[in-house]
Amino acid sequence: MKTKMLDDKIREDIISAATGVFETYGLVKVTMLDISQASKKARSSLYYYFKNKTEVFDAVVEKKMKEVFDSCSAMLSKEASLTDNMETYHINKLKAIKDMVRQYSLVFRDLRHDPSLLFLKMRFMLEDENALIDKVLRWAIEKKEIKEMSVQDSRFLAETMVVALRSFEQEIVLFDRFPNFEEKLTWVIAIFCNGLK
């Protein structure tokens, strides 16, 4: 048990150090040696926890996306309306992602050269987000705010909404479109929620 805790701490130390390295140098220029030096861990230790730079980067992205997801999902309430919950979650999520894009501008510059890589990174937390939106839909059904639907239909609807809004997020992140995204997002969510009544 002690070894597992130590392994987890070392892994977290590496991820934290790598986060700063990626912020400073972007993705392309960073090497495992840079991460090793920043984390004050021997390269052999680094390779014990991660096969390569991509695995380290994936761990950083996953941690950052989990932080955004946890923060935004904590804002939701069973008592709030479907529209309020959807707006609260998605607007705050997009604001957090835009802040990340500014903070890690060099990383996103590198990712823009390979949109397929960015697309893969944006799929982190997809299942969790689908489940969260499904839960919000189920709350609205319980309150009779929207029409009754089967569990399969609410899951499908949640996945559809998540995929649609993630496409919107990609346009903002990749191409810096929709500078006043809050207004557009509110409008799209209103259409979605009103269509379920």
C-alpha positions, 0 to 999 in steps of 0.5 A: 500500500505504501509503495502504491501511494509513493508511486502515485505521488511520484507520478503526480509530481511528474505530471505537475512538473510537466504541466509547467514545462508544456506551458513554457515550451509548448508540445513539440519542443518539449523532450523527456529530458526537459520533463526529467529536469523539471520534475527532478527525477532521473529519466529512468524514473520517468520512463518507469511511469510513462513510455514517452512524452505523449503519455506524459502529455495525455496525463496532463490533459486528462488531469486538466480536463478532469479539473474542468469537469469536476468544477463545472459539474459541481455547479449543477443542482437537481433543483435548477431548471434544465436550461439553467443547468445546461447553461451553467455547465456549458458556459463555465466549461467553455470559459475554463477551456478558453482560459486554458487556451490562453494559459497554454497558448504554445501547446494549442499553437502546436495542436492546431498544426495537427487537429486530429491530435487535438480532437483526440485530446478533447475526447477525454472525459467524454463518457463522464460528460455523457453521464452527467448530461443524462443525469441532468435530463433525468432530473428534468423528467422527474420534475416533469419539466420535460416530456417523459422518455426512456432511459435509452432515449435520454442517453442518446439525447445526452450523447447527441447534445455533448457531441454537438456542443463539443463541436462548437467548443472545437470551433472556438478552440481551433479557429477562435470563432464565436468571440461572444460564445455565451450568447450563441450557446444560450440560444442553442441550449434554449432551442434544445430545452424548449424542444423537449417540453 
